[in-house]
Amino acid sequence: MDTPNDIDNTSEPETGAQTKSGSRGARKAADAQPAAATAAAVPAAPCKVAKFGGSSLATAAGVRNVADIILKDPARRIIVVSAPGKANAGDEKITDLLIQLARNRLAGGEAGAPLEKIRARYTDICRGLELPPGTLRRLLKELDTVLAGDTSQGSAYRDALKAMGEKMMAQVLADYLRDVRKAPAQFVGPGDVGLIVSEEFGDAFPLPEGLKNLEANLAGRPGITIFPGFYGITPKGQMATFSRGGSDLTGALLAEAVDADVYENWTDVDGILRADPSIVPNAEIIHEITFREIRELAYMGFRVIHHDAILPVRRKHIPINLRNSNNVDFPGTRIVDSRIALAEILVGVAMKKSFCCFNVEKYLMNREVGFGRRLLGILEDFHLSFEHMPSGIDSVSVYLDQSQLQGDMSSQIIRRIYRELRADKVDVEHNKAMVIAVGEGMKRHTGVAARLVSALARAKINLEVINQGASELSILFGVRNEDSEPAVRAIYGAFFGAGRSGENENGERR
């Protein structure tokens, strides 16, 4: 297990006096000092937190490239790593193999092929990096120790194995930087800095004491800190993983703890695209996007960064820079608090399928106090969350993700609405989709809704729902599943494609 004292080659945390001068606490402290003392203070060196995804670390060549990126910029002093991804199209991710391995052992079987594949991958990586033989032996011995652990608590055992992908990769990178590249790198695990998380194995979250520990123990460490992503340590000293893709969250937590200048997230794509490339081939890269805009797009399926990773950096106003480790000269996409380039109306368009809609009609419904609350209360009794709720004076529709519905749940809900709300008519429609157009620039331009609706009308798409919040950040359309992808293409073409040249900014034909 990764406990505070089980790692070699780690240094003791420095004192809080060595925290970055750009942190909120340091700035407040500086303001309280006499003018002469403040003038004599030496600003701390810039600090970047860089997280590298599994695709960047899948092979020895990938690890060497990552090391080059790290050493190219002295500000990259805290590095978070994922487990190795696929080395080729026919390969398997290390995390997937570890899950298979845990499943085999918990079922009472032998470790089998997954263990051999894991050993082979790390052997190839270590030999390709020309690491001392002792490195590989140490890694495989630790893996065998965890594998032979107590299986009585299945979820804890599974998480301990899952976390080994990140832990072993972080040790490999630290050893390579120190022993081969002669850089002052050190492995630091969650237990070394007290990253305490909840005991919700597979879906853990950082506890307040864990965040305080990070701030106290991480800042000021000399050299390059190599940190494994994806997991923390429970109050009982067990490894507990975040949800899948949780290395993004680890990086964000570390960036917040040291008040980093930027949080770099390195993967195998150039940045965030304005639309899903499977729907819009050759979609443009978004160069800058706000936290609010990315939140709206992520809600509709944009998978660019773990959704939990936004909040920690946003609390400290730390920008995120999404970069491609295979195209290091490309600036990528920056996610920021605010952006100046609001002349562009939209930043992107996205869609999500498989919604359903409960339609409820009742005469004089608008005059019945508590009708909406009681309707939502019925859904709450079935542990259902809703997405949207457009209404008229005698009708209301409730949209929700239809994957939540099990068995004859729809029929049970309808019967309760009839019985408890005395509705005139209730029905449910399946296979609905939502399409969203997002952009901070909407509020500065008139006629945006008209332009959007015109584009959809030209594509002969029927609109079932139109919704825009008071923030004027996005406009959402409800359509049939089969119309969702044509709708995305229609909107993209009107605002970013060849179609945009035929209209002015108000949607008027030139």
N, C-alpha and C positions, 0 to 999 in steps of 0.2 A: 504493500500500500504506500501511497505518497504521503508520508507524514513529515512534520517539520524538520526532522533530523536525519532523514534517510538518504539524502542526496549528497554525493561528493562534489567537490569543486564549486561550492556556492559560497558567497561572501555574506557577512552579516549585514542587515539593513543599516543604512546610514541614518543619521538623525534628521529630524524634521527641519533643522536649520538649513539643510541642503536641498530643500524642495525648490522647484522651478519658480523663478521670480515672477513669471507671468501668471501664476495661479491666483485664484481669488483671495485665498488666505494671505499669500505673500504680498499681494498688492495692498491689502488692508493694513498689514503690518508695516509696510513701507510708508504708508500715509501717516502712521502714528509716530514715526521717527523724526528727530530733528532734521532740519534741512541739510546740514553738513553731513550727517550720517547717511542720509538718503543719497546724496550726491556721490559719496564714496562707495556705495554698494555696487558690486559687480553683477550684472545680469547673468542669469544662468544660461547655459548653452541651449540652443534650440533642441527640441525633442520631438521626434516622430515615432508613433507606434505603427508598425507595419505588420499586417497579417497576411500570410501566404496560404492560399487554398491548396487542396489536395492535388489539383491538376498541375500546379507549379512544382510539386515535390514528389511526383510519381516515379522519377528515375534519378540515377546518379547525375546525369547531365542537367536535369532540372534543379537538383540541389546545388550544383556548382553555379548555375545561373542565378539562383536565389542569393547565394553567398556574394556573387558579384554585385547584385543590386544593393544588398545591405552595406557592403564595404564602400560602395560608390559615394554614399552620403553619410558623413559622421553623425548627422542628426538622427539617423535610424538606430536608436539605442535600445528599443524594446521591440522584440520580434515575437509574434504569435504564430504558431504553425498548426495546420490540420494534419490528419493522417494522410498517407499517400493515396492518391486517386488512381484512376486507370492509367497504366503505362501504355496501353494501346486499346484499340476498339474492342478486342476480344477479351480484355482483362477484367478484373473485378476490383472494386475499391476495398482497401484494407478494412474499413469500418464494416462493410457488408460481410467480409470474411470473418471478422471477429464476432459478429452477430450470429452467423451460422455456427461458429465454433461454440459459442455459449449455448445455443439451442441444442446442439449435439450432446454436450456435457450434461445439461439439465434434464435431458431425456434419458440419461443413463447410458448413453452410447460412448463410443470412442471419439477422440478428437477428429480423426480422419483427415480428409483432403484439405479442409480449410486451414488447419495448422501447418501442413506442409507448404501450402501456397504462401502463407504469411512468412514463414521462415525463409522461403526461397526469395521473396521480394526484398526483405531486409538484407539478406545475404548479397543479392545483386547490387543493392544500393551501397552497402558498406564496402564491398570489394571495388566497385566502380569509383568510389571516393578515395580508395587507397588508405582506409582507416586502419589503425592497429588491430590485429586479430582480437585483442581483449575487448574491444568495443562491442563487436558482434556477440561474443560469448556472454558478456554482461547483459545485453539486451534480451537474448534468448533465454537466459537463466531467469530473469525477472518475469518474462512472459510465462515460463513454465511454472513458476511459483504461484502466480495469479491463477493459472489454469487449474492447479491442484488445490485451490482454496475451497472454502466451505460453500457448498451449493444449496444449503438449506434455505437461505433467503435468496430466492431466485432472482429478483429484480436487482438486488445489490451485487450479486455475483455477475450478472449480465453487464451492469454498468462498469464494474471493475475491469472486465475484459474489453468492453467497447473503448474505454478511455486509454487503453494501452497503445492504440494506434497513434494518437497524438503524443503521448508521453515518450514512446520510443523514437518517433520522428524528431521531437525536440532535442532529445539526447544525441541523436545522430548529427543534427545540424550544429549543435554546440560543440561536439567533439571535432567535427570537420573544421569549423572556424578556428578553434583553438589549436588543434594538433597539426593540421595541414596548412591552413592559411595564416597561422600565427597571430590571430586576432584575439583580443581580450574578451572572449565570449564565455558565458557560464549558463548552465541549465538552472532554471528556477521554477519549481513546481508550485501549484496552488497551496500545498501544505507549508511551503517555506515562507509564504507571505500571508498566510491566514485567509485565503479566499474561501470563506465558509458559506455553504449553500444549504438549501432545504433538503429534506430526506425524500423528496419526490423523484425517485429514480427514473431516469429517462426524460424527465421534464422538470429538472431542478431549477431554482432561481436563487440569485445571490441574496443572502441575508444582510440586514443593515450592519451587523458587526463585521461581516466579511468585507463590505465596502470600506469601512473605517480602517480595517487592517491593511487593505491595499494602499490606501493613502499614506498610512504610517510607515509601511515596510518596503514599498516599491520605489518611491522617488529617491533619487540620489545614489542609486547603486552604480558603481563604476563599471566601465566597459559596456559590453553588449549583453543584454538579458534575453535569453531564449526561453520562451514560455509556452507550454502546451495548451492548446485551446480545448473547448468542448466540455470541460469538467471542472468541478471544485471538490472540496472536502466537506463532508457533513460534520455536525458537532460531535458525532461518534467516531470520526476519523475515517469514514468510508468514502470511496470515490463515488460521486454522483454526476451523471452527465446532464447537460442541457438538452433541449430538443434538437433534432437533427439540423445540422448547419450551425450549431451553437458556438463554433470557434469565432464567428463574427461577433457574437456577444462578448466573448472573452476579450477580444481586442478592444471593443468599445469600453468595457469596464476598466481596462488598464489605461486607455487613453484618458478617461475621466479621472482616474486616480492620480495621474501625474500631470494633469492639465496640459496635455500634448498640444503642440502647434497644429497638427493634422493627424488624422487617423487614415492611413493608407490601407486599402483592401485590395490585395493583388490576386488576380485570377487569370483565366485564359481568354477573356474577351476585352475589347477595347474600351468598353463603357456601357452605359445604359442607352438602349435604343428607344426611339420615339414610339415604336410599335413592335409587336411580336414579329420577328422576321419570318416565322412560318406562315404568317398572314400577309405581311407586307415585305416582300423581298427587298433587300438593299435599303432598309429603313435607316434614317439618319441617326448619328450619335448625338445624344444630349450632352453638351459640354458643361452646363451648369444648371442645377435644379435645386429647389428649396426643400427643406425637410417636410414642409406641408404638402408640397406637390408629390414628393416620392411616397408619402403616406397614402395619398389618394390612389396613386397608381398601384402601389403594393396591395391595397385592398382588392383590386381587380386582377390580381394574379401576377403582377410584375415581380419576378424572382431575381432580385439583384443583390440583396443583402438580408440577413435574418431580421425579421420584423422587430425582435426585441433589442436589436443592436442600435436602433435609432435614439432611444431615450437617453442612455447614459451620455453620449457625446452632445446631444442637443442641450442637456442641462448645463453644460460648460461652454456651449457655443463653439464646439470644435468641429471644423469641416471634415467631411469624409471625402477621400479621393479614391475612386475606383480605377485601378490600373491593370494593364495586361503585362504579365511577367515575360511574355514572348514578344512584346513590342514596347520596350522600355522607354523609347523616346516619345511615344504618344502620350499626351497629357491626361487622357481619360476623362471621366466625369467627376465633377465636384458637387457634393451635396452640402448646401450652405444654409445659413439662417435666412438670408435675403439676397436677392440678386438685382443688379442694376439693369440688365438687358430685358426690360419688360415690354419692349417694342414688339417682341414676338408674343402672339396672343396665347398660343398653346405650347406646351412642352411635349405632350404625348397623348396617346389615345390607347385605351385598353378595354378588354371585355372579359366577362366571366359568365360561364354557362351554368345550367342546371339549378335554376331557381324554381320555386313553385309559388303560387299566389292563391291565398284564400280570399274570396270575394264575398262580402257580407252586405246585404241590403235590408234596410228597415225604415219604414216611413217615420219621419220626424226624429230620426236618430240624432240629429244635431242638437235637439232640445233635451235629450236624455243624459243627465249628469252621470258621469262615471262609466259610460258605455265603452269607451276606448280602454280604460283601465281594466274592466272586467274581461274584455276580449283578450287583451294581452295576458291577463291572469290565467286564462285557460291554456294559452301556449306555455306559460311558465310552469304550469302543473305537469306538462309533458317535457319539461327541461329543454324547451326550444327557444332560440334567440331569433329575433326578426331583423331584417335588413332595411326595409323601407315600408312606409305606411301612408300612401296617398289616399285622400278621402274627399267626398262630396258631402252635400247636406243630408242625403239619405243612403249613402253607401261608403264603404271603406274597403280597401284592399291591403292585405298584409303579405309582403314578400319575404320569403326565407329560403335558406339553402335546403334543397329537397333531400340532400344526403342525410339530414337529421331525422327524416321520417323513417320509421321502421314498421314493418307489418301493415296492419290496418289502422295505423295511427291517424291517417287522414279522416277516415270514416268516424272514428271516435271523437275527433275534434269537431267535425261538422255536427254530430249529434248533440254535443254539449253546447255549441253555439245556438242551435235551434232551441234547446231546452232552457238554457240559462239566460239567454239574451232575447228570446222570443223573436228571432230574426224572421223576416219575410222570405228571404232566399239566401242560401249559402252554397257555394260550390268551390272547387279547387281546380286550378289549372297547373299543369306540369310543363317542364321543358321550356322555361323562360330564360332569357339572358339579359344581362345589364351591360351597357356600353358607356364608358365614361371618357369625356374630354376634359383635360386638366391643364390649367395654366394661370399663374398669378397675373398675367397680363390681361385677363378677361375684364377685370374691373376698370381698366383704362380705355377700353374700346367699346363702342356701341355696336349693336347689331350682330353680336357674336352668336346668340341663340338663333337668330334668323338665318345666318350663314350656315350653321350646323344643320338646322332643319331642312334648308334648301338642298344641301348636299345629300342628305338622306332621302329626300323626296325624289331627287334625280335618280337615285339608285333603287327607287320603287320599294322602299322599306317602310312598313307601317309601324308607327310609334304607339306603344301602349302606355308608357309612362314617361313623363318629363319631370325632372327634379333638379332644382338649383338652390343651394343654401345661401344664407345671407352673406357669407364670406366671398361669394362670386369667384371661388377658386376652381370649381368644377361644374359641369352639367352632365347629368346622368339620364340615359334613355333606356327604357324597358322595351325589348323586342323579343321575337321568337328566337329559339336557339339557332335555327337555320339562317336567320338574318344577321346574326352577330358578327360574323367575319366580313361579309359584304359591308356592314355598317362601319367597321373599323377602316376598311379600305377606302370607303367613301369620304370619311372625315379626314383621313390622312391625305388623300389626294387633294382635298379642298384647301388644306392648310399647309401642307409640306410638299406635296407632289406637283406634277405638271399642272393640275387643275387650279392651283392657287394663282397662277399668272393671269387667269381670266377674270379675277375679281379684285376689287380694291379691299381695303381693310374692313370696310363695312359690309362686305358681301355683295356689293353691287357690281353688275356686269360692266366691263369696260367697253 
